[in-house]
């Protein structure tokens, strides 16, 4: 990737996926690749108003721009770029949120299997400048990308999007009272909500009256638990930020049982409000949560329920408010360092990403 310290770079940012509701991927795009974030460079968003328009711009429109503007850089923070961008690989920056398009084919929708997964696999063959949201994503990405590709850490900042910084919450959970657990994410197989429900059911069976409050739109797939929802499941659908704020104020902790995440952005977002987090004991969650939160094995339903029950009744749970806020501050410090490295790289500094703490090493 070329750069110049003496002039502004022209940077086209693929924003064709920025339509309608703003969720995790859209927020990361807006935070990392806005004109403000990349100033003083000349940022030119590429937008669309429809799905066909998005595909046309990704497959034809942007490749044409790489030919017409041979000095410009091109950023792809949402969907994989079209194969016609390959000749301009040195000027393309691909932002990778996760690798489940290749690593978990059994959890993909038909559209993902037919269109997104092949496009992603092809982009990994020619992509040379790959930016990742976590070290875990980067290490996993090395299984799929070209050996000569550069894999750079660019962790996103986590804003207080739900304005939870002043959250008081329901207070310490009291034995015998309801334990309200929040879950955030699209209802799809990868999120593994049946495991969350099984854990909540197990909590109830050991005398802890637990509830699961699920926030997220319905995605693809059939979900048997929606046919006859148990009484402890409360479906809220998609909520505006202010509505989610009100719900989070009543909840004791966030519960995630996801099978695979590149980052798990909502886990960090709710930590602005000191909301304790319960998540799977997996590398990405250990990286994101640090020493905050509780790590469980979702498939071990009874053991997970017992661990949660003991945790919410402990002094450690009472201190979780401070631990959560400290952790999101730690993460944002790392994100600020990464953002500085990116700007230095764009300004032409060849050593901007020198060091093991900035890049994911290639295969030996």
Secondary structure by P-SEA (a helix, b strand, c coil): cccccccccbbbbccccccccccaaaaaaaaccccccccccbbbbbbbccaaaaaaaaccaaaaaaaacccbbbbbcccccccccccccccbbbbbcccccccccccccccccccaaaaaaaaaacccbbbbccaaaaaaacccccccbbbbbbbbbbccccccccccccccccccccbbbbbbcccccccaaaaaaaaaaaaaaaccbbbbbbbcccccccccccccccccccccccccaaaaaaaaaaccbbbbbccccccaaaaaaaccccbbbbbcccaaaaaaacccbbbbcccaaaaaaaaaaaaaacccccaaaaaaaaaaaaaaaaaaaaaaaaaaaaaccccccccccccccccc
